[in-house]
Amino acid sequence: MPRARQHAFRRAVRWWRYLREAALSAGQQKNDALLPRLMRVQEALGELQNRAVTIALLSRLKLSASKAEFLGTLVRQQRLCQAEVQQTLKELAQVRFRPVTKA
């Protein structure tokens, strides 16, 4: 997924999370199956975005051998972040949650 779409998706997840938090009482939030997964997806997407921006900035610079090695490490970490995002999205897709209803 292109970086711009990933960022937009992260913003949508954040919006969904904030709506869910606003709709649930504190007690409901503690027992909600969806909310912690939304938080994990948002965090994983944030880490992925941070690494993507850092890699893009470093790629524009003339790098010494040690800095190039660091860039390679970041790229490998980004792949791990992508795998984590995929895993958290799979977990999110499996959540059976009840819509918020007010009595």
C-alpha positions as CSV (number, residue, x, y, z in Angstrom):
1,M,0.0,0.0,0.0
2,P,1.4,3.4,-0.9
3,R,2.6,5.5,2.1
4,A,-0.1,8.2,1.5
5,R,-2.8,5.5,1.7
6,Q,-1.3,3.9,4.8
7,H,-1.3,7.3,6.5
8,A,-4.9,7.9,5.5
9,F,-5.8,4.4,6.7
10,R,-4.1,5.1,10.0
11,R,-6.0,8.3,10.4
12,A,-9.3,6.5,9.7
13,V,-8.4,3.8,12.3
14,R,-7.6,6.6,14.8
15,W,-10.9,8.3,14.1
16,W,-12.7,4.9,14.6
17,R,-10.9,4.4,17.9
18,Y,-11.7,7.8,19.2
19,L,-15.4,7.4,18.2
20,R,-15.5,4.1,20.0
21,E,-13.8,5.5,23.1
22,A,-16.3,8.4,23.2
23,A,-19.3,6.1,22.8
24,L,-18.2,3.6,25.6
25,S,-18.2,4.2,29.3
26,A,-14.9,3.5,31.1
27,G,-16.3,0.2,32.2
28,Q,-17.3,-0.8,28.7
29,Q,-13.9,0.3,27.4
30,K,-12.2,-2.2,29.7
31,N,-14.3,-5.1,28.5
32,D,-14.5,-4.1,24.8
33,A,-12.9,-6.6,22.4
34,L,-12.5,-4.1,19.6
35,L,-10.8,-1.1,21.3
36,P,-7.5,-2.7,22.2
37,R,-7.1,-4.1,18.7
38,L,-7.8,-0.7,17.1
39,M,-5.1,0.8,19.4
40,R,-2.6,-1.9,18.3
41,V,-3.4,-1.4,14.6
42,Q,-3.0,2.4,15.0
43,E,0.3,2.0,16.8
44,A,1.7,-0.5,14.3
45,L,0.7,1.8,11.4
46,G,2.3,4.7,13.2
47,E,5.6,2.8,13.6
48,L,5.4,1.8,9.9
49,Q,4.9,5.5,8.9
50,N,7.7,6.7,11.2
51,R,10.1,4.3,9.6
52,A,8.9,5.1,6.1
53,V,9.5,8.8,6.6
54,T,12.9,8.2,8.1
55,I,14.0,5.9,5.3
56,A,12.8,8.4,2.7
57,L,14.7,11.2,4.3
58,L,17.9,9.2,4.8
59,S,17.7,7.9,1.2
60,R,18.1,11.5,-0.1
61,L,21.3,12.0,1.8
62,K,24.8,11.0,0.7
63,L,25.5,8.3,3.3
64,S,28.7,6.9,4.7
65,A,29.1,3.2,4.9
66,S,28.0,3.1,8.5
67,K,24.9,5.3,7.8
68,A,24.1,3.1,4.8
69,E,24.2,0.1,7.1
70,F,21.9,1.9,9.5
71,L,19.5,2.6,6.5
72,G,19.6,-1.2,5.7
73,T,18.7,-1.9,9.3
74,L,15.7,0.5,9.1
75,V,14.5,-1.2,5.9
76,R,14.6,-4.6,7.6
77,Q,12.8,-3.2,10.6
78,Q,10.2,-1.7,8.2
79,R,9.5,-5.1,6.8
80,L,9.0,-6.4,10.3
81,C,6.6,-3.5,11.0
82,Q,4.7,-4.4,7.8
83,A,4.3,-8.0,9.0
84,E,3.1,-6.7,12.4
85,V,0.5,-4.5,10.6
86,Q,-0.7,-7.4,8.6
87,Q,-1.0,-9.6,11.8
88,T,-2.9,-6.9,13.7
89,L,-5.3,-6.3,10.8
90,K,-6.0,-10.1,10.7
91,E,-6.7,-10.0,14.4
92,L,-8.9,-7.0,14.0
93,A,-10.9,-8.7,11.2
94,Q,-11.6,-11.7,13.5
95,V,-13.1,-9.6,16.3
96,R,-16.8,-10.1,16.9
97,F,-18.0,-7.0,18.5
98,R,-21.3,-5.6,19.4
99,P,-22.3,-2.1,18.2
100,V,-22.5,0.5,20.9
101,T,-26.0,1.0,22.1
102,K,-27.3,3.4,24.7
103,A,-30.0,2.2,27.0
